[in-house]
Amino acid sequence: MNVPSRTARQQRIIDLITREEVRTQSALRSLLIAAGYEVTQATLSRDLDEIGAVKIQSQNGHSIYAVSQPGDPTRTPQPLLDSDAQSRLSKVANEVVTGVEAAMNIVVIHTKAGAAHYFGGAIDRNVWADVVGSVAGDDTVMVVTPSVESAKRVQDLLLLLSSQNR
């Protein structure tokens, strides 16, 4: 029996989640099996992590897997926040955020003087899988995330939200 390589399997995963709205790992596993890729749930989870797949909200409101595709801004992975939460956070970010930097699994957010507690509270009020919690000083918020990848997603989203209306 010819077993496809890890690289081939991961490329197939990217192809599948780029072409279809895949909502769950079990649905993705079924698609892979149908395509001739026998894969365990643990291997699939590892593959999704290695290719940088994340859950995003599709245009029809479903939570789906996505990977960043060059030149396709509609498929840019972002932390899963509903549109109302993104709108609220964007309004606050536009008012106070002056910079965002990721360092390992921590995101450092620079704000206008005295605004860090205000912005930290806005982050904490949202249910956000990529955020464990935040600590705020006078002009800096430190956000702890579960992974380096999560920190990058948080950084990217905050940079996007803080510059949307400028």
C-alpha positions in Angstrom: 0.0 0.0 0.0 1.4 3.4 -1.0 1.0 5.9 1.9 0.9 9.5 0.9 3.6 11.7 2.5 2.9 14.1 5.3 3.6 17.0 2.8 1.1 15.6 0.3 -1.5 15.1 3.0 -1.0 18.6 4.4 -1.3 20.1 0.8 -4.5 18.1 0.4 -5.9 19.6 3.6 -5.0 23.1 2.4 -6.7 22.4 -0.9 -9.9 21.1 0.8 -10.3 23.9 3.3 -9.6 26.5 0.6 -12.2 25.1 -1.8 -14.9 24.1 0.7 -16.4 25.4 4.0 -15.1 22.7 6.3 -16.6 23.2 9.8 -15.2 20.3 11.8 -12.2 18.1 12.0 -14.4 15.0 11.6 -15.8 16.5 8.4 -12.3 17.2 7.2 -11.2 13.7 8.1 -14.1 12.2 6.1 -13.1 14.3 3.1 -9.5 13.1 3.4 -10.5 9.5 3.7 -12.7 9.8 0.6 -9.6 11.2 -1.2 -7.5 8.2 -0.1 -5.7 9.7 2.9 -6.2 7.5 6.0 -5.5 9.8 8.9 -6.1 9.7 12.7 -7.8 12.5 14.6 -4.5 13.2 16.4 -2.5 13.4 13.1 -5.2 15.7 11.6 -5.0 18.0 14.6 -1.2 18.1 14.3 -1.4 18.8 10.5 -3.9 21.7 11.0 -1.6 23.2 13.6 1.5 22.8 11.4 -0.1 24.4 8.3 -1.4 27.3 10.5 -5.1 26.5 10.0 -7.5 28.5 12.2 -11.2 28.8 12.6 -12.7 31.9 11.1 -16.3 33.1 10.6 -17.5 32.5 7.0 -19.7 35.1 5.3 -22.8 33.0 6.0 -21.9 32.9 9.7 -20.4 29.5 10.1 -17.2 28.7 11.9 -14.9 27.2 9.3 -11.2 26.3 8.9 -9.0 28.5 6.8 -5.4 29.1 5.9 -3.9 32.3 4.6 -3.6 32.3 0.9 -1.3 34.9 -0.8 -3.4 37.6 -2.5 -6.7 36.5 -0.9 -7.5 38.8 2.0 -10.9 37.2 2.5 -9.3 34.0 3.7 -6.8 35.6 6.1 -7.0 33.6 9.4 -8.1 35.7 12.3 -9.2 34.9 15.8 -12.8 33.9 15.9 -14.7 37.0 17.1 -18.2 37.7 16.0 -18.7 40.8 13.9 -20.3 42.8 16.8 -17.3 42.1 19.0 -14.9 43.1 16.2 -16.9 46.3 15.6 -16.8 47.2 19.3 -13.1 46.4 19.7 -12.4 48.3 16.5 -14.0 51.5 17.8 -12.0 51.3 21.0 -8.8 50.4 19.1 -9.1 53.3 16.7 -9.4 55.7 19.7 -6.5 54.5 21.8 -4.1 52.0 20.2 -0.8 53.3 19.0 1.1 50.1 18.3 0.9 46.3 18.6 3.8 43.8 18.9 3.9 40.1 19.4 6.7 38.5 21.5 6.4 34.7 21.8 2.9 34.0 23.2 2.5 37.6 24.5 1.1 40.6 22.6 2.1 44.0 23.8 -0.4 46.8 22.9 0.7 50.4 23.2 -2.0 52.9 23.9 -2.4 56.6 24.5 -1.4 57.6 28.0 -4.0 56.5 30.5 -5.9 54.3 28.1 -4.5 50.9 28.7 -7.0 49.9 31.4 -9.8 51.0 29.1 -8.5 48.9 26.2 -7.6 45.9 28.3 -11.2 45.9 29.6 -12.5 45.9 26.0 -10.3 42.8 25.3 -11.4 41.0 28.4 -15.1 41.6 27.8 -15.0 39.5 24.6 -15.0 35.7 24.4 -11.8 35.2 22.5 -10.3 31.7 22.1 -6.9 33.2 21.3 -6.7 35.3 24.6 -6.0 33.8 28.0 -6.1 37.2 29.7 -4.6 40.7 29.9 -2.8 43.0 32.3 -2.8 46.7 31.8 -0.6 49.5 33.0 -0.9 53.2 32.1 -0.1 53.0 28.4 0.6 49.3 27.8 -1.6 46.2 27.7 0.0 42.8 27.9 -2.2 40.0 26.4 -1.3 36.4 27.2 -2.2 33.9 24.5 -2.0 30.1 24.5 0.7 29.9 21.7 3.0 31.8 19.5 0.6 31.3 16.6 -2.3 32.7 18.7 -0.2 35.8 19.5 0.5 36.4 15.8 -3.3 36.1 15.1 -4.1 38.5 17.9 -1.5 40.9 16.7 -2.7 40.8 13.1 -6.3 41.3 14.1 -5.6 44.2 16.5 -3.4 45.9 13.8 -6.3 45.5 11.3 -8.9 46.7 13.7 -6.9 49.7 14.9 -6.3 50.9 11.4 -9.6 50.2 9.7 -11.0 53.7 10.0 -7.8 55.7 9.5 
